[in-house]
Amino acid sequence: MNRRTLPLAALAILASTGCATTYEDAASDVRSATIVDRNGNTVGTANFYSQADEVTVSVSLSRLSEGTHAVHLHTTGDCSASDFTSAGGHLNPMGNQHGSLNPQGAHLGDLPNAEISSSGSGTVSAVLNGPAETVLSQIFDADGTAVVVHEGPDDYRSDPAGAAGSRIACGVVSPS
């Protein structure tokens, strides 16, 4: 697996202090998404960075229920349905099965779970698999991409969506 995650505690500290990581300072901020819940309240942001030949996504969440929540990139940049099903399935341009623990996986849109603290906040960060030019063209195809947060954890193996439960928040990825 070519996906690296950053320690959640370090990211939580950085998110709460408003500081950028060294990577973020050196990288180009290429895209972002404001993530909203079913009531239209802002509950997070996702920022996409490009440096050298990789793309990283960093997601900061707040005002969510404590526990583990799956976070995925979905195929369509549309969060208009009340249950966010308008975002389509997971971003999967290579036709893989789901999950980093699935020998047939993973989707490009499969991200690590976010651990949400008792204060309602958490973060997750991942390097997206593939060369930056390819990854960015797959994210910014004709119908765009959405960042979706699910009510439960991703089991990293069940196809097609990791048994993560319903969609509780969504954000359309747009140019920064």
Residue frames as a rotation matrix with the C-alpha (Angstrom) as fourth column:
MET 1
0.584 0.811 0.000 0.00
0.811 -0.584 0.000 0.00
0.000 0.000 -1.000 0.00
ASN 2
-0.461 -0.756 0.465 1.37
0.767 -0.603 -0.219 3.41
0.446 0.256 0.858 -0.99
ARG 3
0.405 0.658 0.635 -0.77
0.101 -0.722 0.684 5.34
0.909 -0.213 -0.359 1.45
ARG 4
-0.626 -0.639 -0.448 0.79
0.578 0.007 -0.816 6.96
0.525 -0.769 0.364 4.49
THR 5
0.574 0.810 0.116 -1.15
0.467 -0.441 0.767 8.32
0.672 -0.386 -0.631 7.41
LEU 6
-0.408 -0.660 0.631 0.01
-0.173 -0.623 -0.763 10.96
0.897 -0.420 0.140 9.84
PRO 7
-0.753 0.128 -0.645 -0.39
0.634 0.403 -0.660 10.51
0.175 -0.906 -0.385 13.59
LEU 8
0.145 0.936 0.320 -3.84
0.686 -0.328 0.649 11.74
0.713 0.126 -0.690 14.52
ALA 9
0.496 0.028 -0.868 -2.67
0.799 -0.404 0.444 13.43
-0.338 -0.914 -0.223 17.71
ALA 10
-0.570 -0.780 -0.259 -0.12
0.567 -0.602 0.562 15.54
-0.594 0.173 0.785 15.84
LEU 11
-0.689 0.373 0.621 -2.67
0.507 -0.365 0.781 16.53
0.518 0.853 0.062 13.23
ALA 12
0.397 0.873 -0.282 -5.23
0.821 -0.201 0.534 17.40
0.409 -0.444 -0.797 15.91
ILE 13
0.119 -0.444 -0.888 -2.73
0.707 -0.590 0.390 19.71
-0.697 -0.674 0.244 17.57
LEU 14
-0.863 -0.487 0.137 -1.88
0.423 -0.547 0.722 21.35
-0.277 0.681 0.678 14.25
ALA 15
-0.346 0.816 0.464 -5.54
0.647 -0.150 0.747 21.73
0.679 0.558 -0.476 13.32
SER 16
0.519 0.617 -0.592 -6.42
0.850 -0.303 0.431 23.27
0.086 -0.727 -0.681 16.66
THR 17
0.025 -0.584 -0.812 -3.56
0.528 -0.682 0.506 25.77
-0.849 -0.441 0.291 16.51
GLY 18
0.880 0.395 -0.264 -4.07
-0.008 -0.542 -0.840 26.73
-0.475 0.741 -0.474 12.87
CYS 19
-0.019 -0.967 -0.255 -0.48
-0.640 -0.184 0.746 25.83
-0.768 0.177 -0.616 11.96
ALA 20
0.793 0.165 -0.587 0.43
-0.587 0.465 -0.663 24.22
0.164 0.870 0.465 8.69
THR 21
0.707 -0.592 0.386 2.75
0.299 0.746 0.595 21.23
-0.640 -0.305 0.705 8.52
THR 22
-0.251 -0.887 -0.387 6.12
-0.261 -0.323 0.910 21.48
-0.932 0.330 -0.150 6.80
TYR 23
-0.625 0.091 0.775 4.65
0.665 0.582 0.468 19.45
-0.408 0.808 -0.424 3.93
GLU 24
0.411 0.895 0.170 1.72
0.878 -0.340 -0.336 21.83
-0.243 0.288 -0.926 3.56
ASP 25
0.482 -0.318 -0.816 4.05
-0.067 -0.943 0.327 24.84
-0.873 -0.103 -0.476 3.64
ALA 26
-0.556 -0.822 -0.125 6.15
-0.262 0.031 0.965 23.38
-0.789 0.569 -0.233 0.81
ALA 27
-0.585 0.389 0.712 3.29
0.717 0.658 0.229 21.92
-0.379 0.644 -0.664 -1.23
SER 28
-0.909 0.411 0.076 0.86
-0.276 -0.728 0.628 23.59
0.313 0.549 0.775 -3.60
ASP 29
-0.545 0.824 0.152 -2.68
0.005 0.185 -0.983 23.86
-0.838 -0.535 -0.105 -2.22
VAL 30
-1.000 0.009 -0.026 -4.58
-0.026 0.043 0.999 22.61
0.010 0.999 -0.043 -5.27
ARG 31
-0.293 0.953 -0.078 -8.14
-0.007 0.079 0.997 21.94
0.956 0.293 -0.016 -4.13
SER 32
-0.972 0.054 0.229 -10.44
-0.231 -0.042 -0.972 22.13
-0.043 -0.998 0.053 -1.14
ALA 33
-0.292 0.934 -0.204 -13.89
0.285 0.289 0.914 21.14
0.913 0.209 -0.350 0.08
THR 34
-0.662 0.270 0.699 -16.14
-0.736 -0.409 -0.540 22.48
0.140 -0.872 0.470 2.80
ILE 35
-0.754 0.348 -0.558 -17.88
0.280 0.938 0.206 19.52
0.595 0.000 -0.804 4.42
VAL 36
-0.510 0.683 0.524 -21.45
-0.820 -0.570 -0.055 19.97
0.261 -0.457 0.850 5.68
ASP 37
-0.893 0.291 0.344 -23.82
0.058 0.830 -0.554 17.73
-0.447 -0.475 -0.758 7.63
ARG 38
-0.558 0.741 0.375 -27.42
0.810 0.387 0.440 16.90
0.181 0.549 -0.816 6.67
ASN 39
0.429 0.704 -0.566 -28.61
0.799 -0.588 -0.125 20.15
-0.421 -0.399 -0.815 8.27
GLY 40
0.684 -0.209 0.699 -26.21
0.460 -0.620 -0.635 22.25
0.567 0.756 -0.328 6.19
ASN 41
0.914 -0.402 0.055 -23.87
-0.279 -0.524 0.805 22.98
-0.295 -0.751 -0.591 9.12
THR 42
0.394 -0.862 -0.320 -20.17
-0.552 0.056 -0.832 23.15
0.735 0.504 -0.454 8.32
VAL 43
0.945 -0.055 0.322 -18.46
-0.233 0.577 0.783 20.21
-0.229 -0.815 0.532 10.05
GLY 44
0.308 -0.906 0.291 -15.10
0.391 0.400 0.829 20.16
-0.867 -0.142 0.478 8.32
THR 45
0.611 -0.242 -0.754 -12.74
-0.730 -0.541 -0.418 20.91
-0.307 0.805 -0.507 5.51
ALA 46
0.576 -0.529 0.623 -10.65
0.557 0.812 0.175 18.82
-0.598 0.246 0.762 3.15
ASN 47
0.583 -0.485 -0.652 -7.53
-0.657 -0.754 -0.027 20.25
-0.478 0.444 -0.758 1.54
PHE 48
0.834 -0.331 0.441 -5.63
0.507 0.776 -0.376 18.66
-0.218 0.537 0.815 -1.30
TYR 49
0.497 -0.776 -0.388 -1.92
-0.554 -0.628 0.546 19.37
-0.668 -0.057 -0.742 -1.69
SER 50
0.945 -0.297 0.134 0.47
0.295 0.603 -0.741 18.50
0.139 0.740 0.658 -4.49
GLN 51
0.488 -0.872 -0.035 4.21
-0.742 -0.436 0.509 18.26
-0.459 -0.222 -0.860 -4.04
ALA 52
-0.665 -0.740 0.101 6.72
-0.497 0.540 0.679 16.55
-0.557 0.401 -0.727 -6.32
ASP 53
-0.683 0.411 -0.603 4.70
-0.479 0.371 0.796 13.73
0.551 0.833 -0.056 -7.85
GLU 54
-0.693 0.501 -0.518 2.15
0.671 0.711 -0.209 13.03
0.264 -0.493 -0.829 -5.12
VAL 55
-0.255 0.719 0.646 -1.20
-0.343 -0.692 0.635 14.34
0.904 -0.059 0.423 -3.94
THR 56
-0.870 0.000 -0.493 -2.11
0.454 0.387 -0.802 14.41
0.191 -0.922 -0.337 -0.24
VAL 57
0.039 0.903 0.428 -5.55
0.019 -0.429 0.903 15.02
0.999 -0.027 -0.034 1.24
SER 58
-0.927 -0.247 -0.282 -5.91
0.299 -0.035 -0.954 16.38
0.226 -0.968 0.106 4.79
VAL 59
-0.034 0.990 0.136 -9.35
0.223 -0.125 0.967 16.36
0.974 0.063 -0.217 6.37
SER 60
-0.988 -0.151 0.032 -10.24
0.014 -0.291 -0.957 18.25
0.154 -0.945 0.290 9.58
LEU 61
-0.206 0.966 -0.156 -13.61
0.355 0.222 0.908 17.47
0.912 0.131 -0.389 11.15
SER 62
-0.991 0.001 0.131 -15.58
-0.121 -0.394 -0.911 19.02
0.051 -0.919 0.391 14.01
ARG 63
-0.390 0.908 0.152 -19.06
-0.873 -0.312 -0.375 18.86
-0.294 -0.279 0.914 15.52
LEU 64
-0.064 0.337 -0.939 -19.36
-0.546 0.776 0.316 15.11
0.835 0.533 0.135 14.85
SER 65
0.869 0.397 0.294 -20.31
-0.469 0.472 0.747 12.29
0.158 -0.787 0.597 17.21
GLU 66
0.019 -0.890 0.455 -17.44
-0.923 0.160 0.351 10.68
-0.386 -0.427 -0.818 19.10
GLY 67
0.494 0.071 0.867 -16.06
0.004 0.996 -0.084 7.49
-0.870 0.045 0.492 17.58
THR 68
-0.626 -0.748 0.218 -14.63
0.123 0.181 0.976 6.16
-0.770 0.638 -0.021 14.35
HIS 69
0.537 0.790 -0.295 -15.99
-0.143 -0.259 -0.955 7.48
-0.831 0.555 -0.026 11.07
ALA 70
-0.018 -0.474 0.880 -15.11
0.867 0.431 0.250 6.40
-0.498 0.768 0.403 7.54
VAL 71
0.285 0.020 -0.958 -13.99
-0.343 -0.931 -0.121 9.13
-0.895 0.363 -0.258 5.15
HIS 72
-0.077 -0.248 0.966 -13.99
0.740 0.634 0.222 8.51
-0.668 0.732 0.135 1.40
LEU 73
-0.678 -0.018 -0.734 -13.69
-0.488 -0.736 0.469 10.30
-0.549 0.677 0.491 -1.92
HIS 74
0.020 0.783 0.621 -16.83
0.363 0.573 -0.734 9.67
-0.932 0.240 -0.273 -3.98
THR 75
-0.380 -0.308 0.872 -17.25
0.850 0.255 0.461 9.69
-0.364 0.917 0.165 -7.76
THR 76
0.024 0.521 0.853 -19.49
0.779 -0.544 0.311 12.72
0.626 0.658 -0.419 -8.21
GLY 77
-0.916 -0.381 -0.127 -19.05
0.386 -0.748 -0.540 16.27
0.111 -0.544 0.832 -6.95
ASP 78
-0.309 0.898 0.313 -22.69
-0.304 -0.405 0.862 16.56
0.901 0.171 0.398 -5.86
CYS 79
-0.947 -0.013 -0.320 -23.94
0.297 0.341 -0.892 16.71
0.120 -0.940 -0.319 -2.28
SER 80
-0.700 0.684 0.205 -27.48
-0.594 -0.717 0.364 17.85
0.396 0.133 0.909 -3.12
ALA 81
0.049 0.746 -0.664 -29.40
0.046 0.662 0.748 14.73
0.998 -0.067 -0.002 -2.01
SER 82
0.533 0.247 0.809 -30.49
-0.706 -0.396 0.586 14.86
0.466 -0.884 -0.037 1.64
ASP 83
0.891 -0.241 0.386 -28.68
-0.075 0.758 0.647 11.55
-0.449 -0.605 0.657 2.29
PHE 84
0.172 -0.877 -0.450 -25.71
-0.737 -0.417 0.531 12.53
-0.653 0.240 -0.718 0.06
THR 85
0.192 -0.059 0.980 -26.30
0.382 0.924 -0.019 9.59
-0.904 0.378 0.200 -2.31
SER 86
0.986 0.155 -0.068 -25.94
0.015 -0.479 -0.878 12.11
-0.169 0.864 -0.475 -5.15
ALA 87
0.300 -0.950 -0.083 -22.16
-0.849 -0.306 0.431 11.81
-0.434 -0.059 -0.899 -4.56
GLY 88
0.534 -0.053 -0.844 -22.25
-0.588 0.693 -0.416 8.31
0.607 0.719 0.339 -6.08
GLY 89
0.929 -0.242 -0.280 -19.99
0.347 0.829 0.437 5.45
0.126 -0.504 0.855 -5.01
HIS 90
0.477 -0.832 -0.282 -16.33
0.181 -0.222 0.958 5.51
-0.860 -0.508 0.045 -4.07
LEU 91
0.578 -0.414 -0.703 -13.89
-0.795 -0.480 -0.371 7.07
-0.184 0.773 -0.607 -6.50
ASN 92
0.195 -0.397 0.897 -12.55
-0.069 0.907 0.416 3.97
-0.978 -0.143 0.149 -8.24
PRO 93
0.448 0.028 -0.894 -11.19
-0.822 -0.381 -0.423 4.74
-0.353 0.924 -0.148 -11.72
MET 94
-0.562 -0.748 -0.353 -9.15
-0.823 0.550 0.144 1.51
0.086 0.371 -0.925 -11.86
GLY 95
0.283 0.797 -0.533 -12.13
-0.668 0.562 0.487 -0.79
0.688 0.219 0.692 -11.10
ASN 96
-0.764 -0.607 -0.219 -10.58
-0.228 0.572 -0.788 -2.26
0.604 -0.552 -0.575 -7.92
GLN 97
0.233 0.750 -0.619 -12.47
0.628 0.370 0.685 -3.84
0.743 -0.548 -0.385 -5.05
HIS 98
0.646 0.158 0.747 -12.75
-0.293 -0.852 0.434 -1.94
0.704 -0.499 -0.504 -1.79
GLY 99
0.971 -0.031 0.236 -10.30
-0.237 -0.017 0.971 -1.57
-0.026 -0.999 -0.024 1.04
SER 100
0.207 -0.978 -0.001 -6.65
-0.919 -0.194 -0.344 -1.55
0.337 0.072 -0.939 1.97
LEU 101
-0.347 -0.299 0.889 -7.06
-0.678 0.735 -0.018 -4.99
-0.648 -0.609 -0.457 3.62
ASN 102
0.731 0.615 0.295 -8.75
-0.176 0.587 -0.790 -6.48
-0.659 0.526 0.537 0.54
PRO 103
-0.201 -0.883 0.423 -6.21
0.332 0.345 0.878 -8.27
-0.922 0.317 0.223 -1.67
GLN 104
-0.108 0.246 0.963 -8.19
0.994 -0.001 0.112 -6.93
0.028 0.969 -0.245 -4.67
GLY 105
0.806 0.473 -0.355 -8.34
0.527 -0.847 0.066 -3.32
-0.270 -0.241 -0.932 -3.29
ALA 106
-0.296 0.647 -0.703 -8.20
0.674 -0.380 -0.633 -0.47
-0.677 -0.661 -0.324 -2.93
HIS 107
0.599 0.543 0.588 -10.24
0.788 -0.531 -0.312 2.30
0.143 0.650 -0.747 -4.49
LEU 108
-0.425 -0.669 0.610 -8.51
0.517 -0.733 -0.443 5.63
0.743 0.127 0.657 -5.06
GLY 109
-0.003 0.558 0.830 -11.21
-0.387 -0.766 0.514 7.08
0.922 -0.320 0.218 -2.78
ASP 110
0.674 0.201 -0.711 -10.51
0.481 0.611 0.629 4.74
0.560 -0.766 0.316 0.16
LEU 111
-0.015 -0.637 0.771 -9.08
-0.434 -0.690 -0.579 6.89
0.901 -0.343 -0.266 2.94
PRO 112
-0.794 -0.279 -0.541 -8.20
0.348 0.521 -0.779 6.03
0.499 -0.806 -0.317 6.54
ASN 113
0.295 0.894 -0.336 -10.88
0.798 -0.037 0.602 6.28
0.526 -0.446 -0.724 9.21
ALA 114
-0.309 -0.288 0.906 -11.14
-0.241 -0.898 -0.368 9.45
0.920 -0.332 0.208 11.27
GLU 115
-0.317 0.158 -0.935 -11.10
0.878 0.422 -0.226 9.11
0.359 -0.893 -0.272 15.06
ILE 116
0.004 0.427 0.904 -13.44
-0.036 -0.904 0.427 11.72
0.999 -0.034 0.012 16.48
SER 117
-0.865 -0.443 -0.235 -12.69
0.241 0.043 -0.970 12.75
0.440 -0.896 0.069 20.08
SER 118
-0.250 0.779 -0.575 -15.19
0.957 0.108 -0.270 13.47
-0.148 -0.618 -0.772 22.84
SER 119
-0.427 0.059 -0.903 -14.92
0.090 -0.990 -0.107 17.14
-0.900 -0.127 0.417 21.83
GLY 120
0.616 0.768 0.174 -16.33
0.194 0.066 -0.979 16.20
-0.763 0.637 -0.109 18.38
SER 121
0.648 -0.425 -0.632 -13.16
-0.742 -0.538 -0.399 16.82
-0.170 0.728 -0.664 16.38
GLY 122
0.361 -0.605 0.709 -10.63
0.229 0.795 0.562 14.74
-0.904 -0.041 0.425 14.50
THR 123
0.287 -0.360 -0.888 -8.37
-0.865 -0.496 -0.079 14.66
-0.412 0.790 -0.453 11.47
VAL 124
0.499 -0.250 0.829 -7.15
0.370 0.927 0.057 12.27
-0.783 0.279 0.556 8.84
SER 125
0.339 -0.469 -0.816 -4.50
-0.809 -0.588 0.002 12.62
-0.480 0.659 -0.578 6.16
ALA 126
0.410 -0.200 0.890 -3.43
0.313 0.947 0.068 10.32
-0.857 0.251 0.451 3.33
VAL 127
-0.543 -0.561 -0.624 -1.25
-0.564 -0.307 0.767 10.26
-0.622 0.768 -0.150 0.24
LEU 128
0.589 0.808 -0.033 -3.39
-0.515 0.343 -0.786 9.27
-0.623 0.480 0.618 -2.75
ASN 129
0.034 -0.585 0.811 -2.10
0.302 0.779 0.549 6.37
-0.953 0.226 0.203 -4.84
GLY 130
0.480 0.051 0.876 -0.63
0.868 0.117 -0.483 7.30
-0.127 0.992 0.012 -8.20
PRO 131
-0.634 -0.735 0.238 1.28
0.771 -0.626 0.119 10.07
0.061 0.259 0.964 -9.94
ALA 132
-0.560 0.394 -0.729 -0.05
0.231 -0.771 -0.594 13.58
-0.796 -0.501 0.341 -9.18
GLU 133
-0.775 0.259 -0.577 -1.09
-0.616 -0.516 0.595 14.33
-0.144 0.816 0.559 -12.76
THR 134
-0.698 0.515 -0.498 -3.12
0.097 0.757 0.646 11.12
0.710 0.402 -0.578 -12.99
VAL 135
-0.568 0.470 -0.676 -4.69
0.817 0.221 -0.533 11.47
-0.101 -0.855 -0.509 -9.53
LEU 136
-0.646 0.310 -0.698 -5.71
-0.057 -0.931 -0.360 15.09
-0.761 -0.193 0.619 -10.15
SER 137
-0.757 0.395 -0.521 -7.26
-0.609 -0.135 0.782 14.22
0.239 0.909 0.342 -13.52
GLN 138
-0.614 0.548 -0.568 -9.25
0.448 0.834 0.321 11.40
0.650 -0.057 -0.758 -11.88
ILE 139
-0.530 0.413 -0.740 -10.48
0.701 -0.278 -0.657 13.67
-0.477 -0.867 -0.142 -9.10
PHE 140
-0.283 0.375 -0.882 -11.34
-0.253 -0.917 -0.309 16.50
-0.925 0.136 0.355 -11.49
ASP 141
-0.829 0.160 0.536 -13.06
0.542 0.467 0.699 14.59
-0.139 0.870 -0.473 -14.24
ALA 142
-0.678 0.550 0.487 -16.24
0.140 -0.554 0.821 15.91
0.721 0.625 0.299 -15.86
ASP 143
0.370 0.929 -0.020 -18.52
0.172 -0.047 0.984 15.28
0.913 -0.368 -0.177 -12.86
GLY 144
0.041 -0.439 0.898 -16.05
-0.737 -0.619 -0.269 16.14
0.674 -0.651 -0.349 -10.07
THR 145
-0.364 -0.256 -0.896 -15.51
0.408 0.820 -0.400 14.46
0.837 -0.511 -0.194 -6.71
ALA 146
0.509 0.522 0.684 -17.00
-0.476 -0.492 0.729 14.67
0.717 -0.697 -0.002 -3.21
VAL 147
-0.797 -0.601 -0.056 -15.55
-0.222 0.379 -0.898 13.99
0.561 -0.704 -0.436 0.24
VAL 148
0.303 0.951 -0.058 -18.04
-0.399 0.182 0.899 11.93
0.865 -0.249 0.435 2.25
VAL 149
-0.775 -0.402 0.487 -18.05
-0.600 0.227 -0.767 11.11
0.198 -0.887 -0.417 5.98
HIS 150
-0.142 0.699 -0.701 -19.96
-0.063 0.700 0.711 8.01
0.988 0.145 -0.056 7.12
GLU 151
0.582 0.503 0.639 -21.65
-0.636 -0.208 0.743 7.25
0.507 -0.839 0.198 10.44
GLY 152
0.897 -0.232 0.376 -19.39
-0.120 0.691 0.713 4.30
-0.425 -0.685 0.592 11.25
PRO 153
-0.015 -0.998 -0.064 -15.90
-0.543 -0.046 0.839 2.94
-0.840 0.047 -0.541 10.60
ASP 154
0.492 -0.031 -0.870 -14.66
-0.809 0.354 -0.470 1.45
0.323 0.935 0.149 7.34
ASP 155
0.771 -0.202 0.603 -13.64
-0.213 0.812 0.544 -2.19
-0.600 -0.548 0.583 7.82
TYR 156
0.000 -0.844 -0.537 -11.11
-0.825 -0.304 0.477 -1.78
-0.566 0.443 -0.696 4.97
ARG 157
-0.871 -0.398 0.287 -12.25
-0.191 0.813 0.550 -4.94
-0.453 0.424 -0.784 3.18
SER 158
-0.162 0.886 0.435 -16.01
0.544 0.448 -0.710 -5.20
-0.823 0.122 -0.554 2.48
ASP 159
-0.986 -0.119 0.113 -16.80
0.154 -0.430 0.890 -4.39
-0.058 0.895 0.443 -1.13
PRO 160
0.228 -0.443 0.867 -18.08
0.770 -0.464 -0.439 -1.91
0.596 0.767 0.235 -2.24
ALA 161
0.343 0.044 0.938 -18.04
-0.112 -0.990 0.087 0.53
0.932 -0.135 -0.335 0.71
GLY 162
-0.638 -0.769 -0.032 -16.45
-0.062 0.093 -0.994 -0.99
0.767 -0.632 -0.108 3.82
ALA 163
0.006 0.735 -0.678 -19.70
0.780 0.420 0.463 -1.48
0.625 -0.531 -0.572 5.77
ALA 164
-0.852 -0.521 -0.042 -19.38
0.454 -0.699 -0.553 2.11
0.259 -0.490 0.832 7.00
GLY 165
-0.245 0.839 -0.486 -23.06
0.785 -0.123 -0.607 2.93
-0.569 -0.530 -0.628 7.34
SER 166
0.631 0.651 0.422 -24.99
0.774 -0.497 -0.392 5.93
-0.046 0.574 -0.817 6.10
ARG 167
-0.349 -0.700 0.623 -23.48
0.737 -0.616 -0.278 9.17
0.578 0.362 0.731 4.86
ILE 168
0.332 0.483 -0.810 -23.59
0.915 -0.374 0.152 11.91
-0.229 -0.792 -0.566 7.49
ALA 169
0.418 -0.240 -0.876 -21.57
-0.074 -0.970 0.230 14.70
-0.906 -0.031 -0.423 5.84
CYS 170
0.344 -0.224 0.912 -20.41
0.903 0.347 -0.255 15.70
-0.259 0.911 0.322 2.38
GLY 171
0.318 -0.272 -0.908 -18.34
-0.118 -0.962 0.247 18.32
-0.941 0.028 -0.338 0.59
VAL 172
0.924 0.012 0.383 -17.73
0.376 0.160 -0.913 19.04
-0.072 0.987 0.144 -3.09
VAL 173
0.008 -0.989 -0.146 -14.06
0.672 -0.103 0.734 19.32
-0.741 -0.104 0.664 -4.02
SER 174
0.911 0.291 0.294 -13.41
0.413 -0.623 -0.664 22.57
-0.010 0.726 -0.688 -5.86
PRO 175
0.116 -0.916 0.384 -10.37
0.633 -0.230 -0.739 24.56
0.765 0.329 0.553 -7.00
SER 176
0.051 -0.198 -0.979 -8.67
0.944 -0.309 0.112 26.50
-0.325 -0.930 0.171 -4.20
